[in-house]
Each structure stands twice: as structure tokens, then as C-alpha cells.
Amino acid sequence: MRTSEELTTARLVLRRPRPADAGSILKRYAADPEVTRFLAWPRHRSLQDSLAFVRWSDEVWSTAPVGPYLILDGERELVGSTGLDIETPWRAATGFVLARAAWGHGYATEVAAAMAELAASIGLVRVYALCHIDNRASAHVLAKVGFTREGVLHRHVILPNLDPQVPCDVECWARVR
């Protein structure tokens, strides 16, 4: 079941990335070392990195029922990204990244809830997120929207903006229907 390439929440618009967004992606969040510290993808260092993300997004959208979304606030300003990564017919991973200027406005909570609802609406039984053990703000958001902390996965994933060589411990949070 294919999902919409644009969704709305109470205060946000979530939509598929476009090539024209690459400059804003780079400037607003993807090049910021603090914003990208706990992410599983390397910080963008050039417009080409952000364009590569948009091309990758297009590939995902061409083969999967859902993909990455950009997050726009009420003024239609880019504030971050989210999405679902379909792994099996019953399971998807999710996550979110927000520009520093968007921190503390409740956007992460709104977006995480929207992704969990989207997962359920397309028949997924499980949606999960991995969270670095020191990223308490994201863990709090996941708990607030009904994800359950399932445990710590030791030395599970490389977070290239922390250490490109050593896998980190992460918490697994999931919402299961």
C-alpha cells in the first residue's frame, strides 16, 4: 500500500524531499555537528552530500510504499527530517532529526507519533527506533509517544559523527500492535 508523499500533523507538514531542498537541508540541519552527533549517517559537508540524500530518497520512494519526509513548520520552513524504513512486510524503523532552532517546540514528539500512526495505517505490526544511550532527549520523546524501551544493543551500530570505527551501544525502542 503506497502512502501519501505529503502528510500533515497539527502544526507540521511532512513531505517527500525534492532536489530544490538540498541547500536548505545542508544549511538548516545536516551540516550541524551538534544536530548530527547521534545519527547513523555522516554529517553533510557539501551541497553534493545533501543532493545525494535527495537522490537516495527518490530511490526509496520508487521501490517502497513510504520513504523519507522533510519536516516543515507552520511557516513552511524546513526544520528536519523523518520517515519510515520498511524492513519487512510487518516491521519498519523510524527516526527523526531536527534543526537546533526547532528543539524544544514539541516537534519531535509530533513527528514520532505521526510515524507510529503511519506505520499502523499501512498494516505494520512493529515500528522501532534506535537511540544512542546518551541521547536522553530522544529517548524521552519515544517514551512519550508510546514506544517501549526493549533494551540495550551493545556495540550495535556505527555512528560516524561520534566514531567512524567503533560501534556504539544503543537502546531499542519499539511500538508494537
C-alpha positions, 0 to 999 in steps of 0.5 A: 500500500503506497502512502501519501508523499505529503502528510500533515500533523497539527502544526507540521507538514511532512513531505517527500524531499525534492532536489530544490531542498538540498541547500536548505537541508545542508544549511538548516540541519545536516551540516550541524555537528551538534544536530548530527552527533547521534545519527547513523549517517555522516554529517553533510559537508557539501551541497553534493552530500545533501543532493545525494540524500535527495537522490537516495530518497527518490530511490526509496520512494520508487521501490517502497510504499513510504520513504523519507519526509522533510519536516516543515513548520507552520511557516513552511520552513524546513526544520528536519527530517523523518520517515519510515524504513520498511524492513519487512512486510510487518516491521519498519524503523523510524527516526527523526532529526531536527534543526537546533532552532526547532528543539524544544517546540514539541516537534519531535514528539509530533513527528514520532507519533505521526510515524507510529500512526503511519506505520499502523495505517499501512498494516505494520505490526512493529515500528522501532527506533534506535537511540544512542544511550546518551541521547536522553532527549530522544529517548524521552520523546519515544517514551512519550509517544508510546514506544517501549524501551526493549533494551540495550544493543551493545556495540550495535551500530556505527555512528560516524559523527561520534566514531567512524570505527567503533560501534556504539551501544544503543537502546531499542525502542519499539511500538508494537500492535 
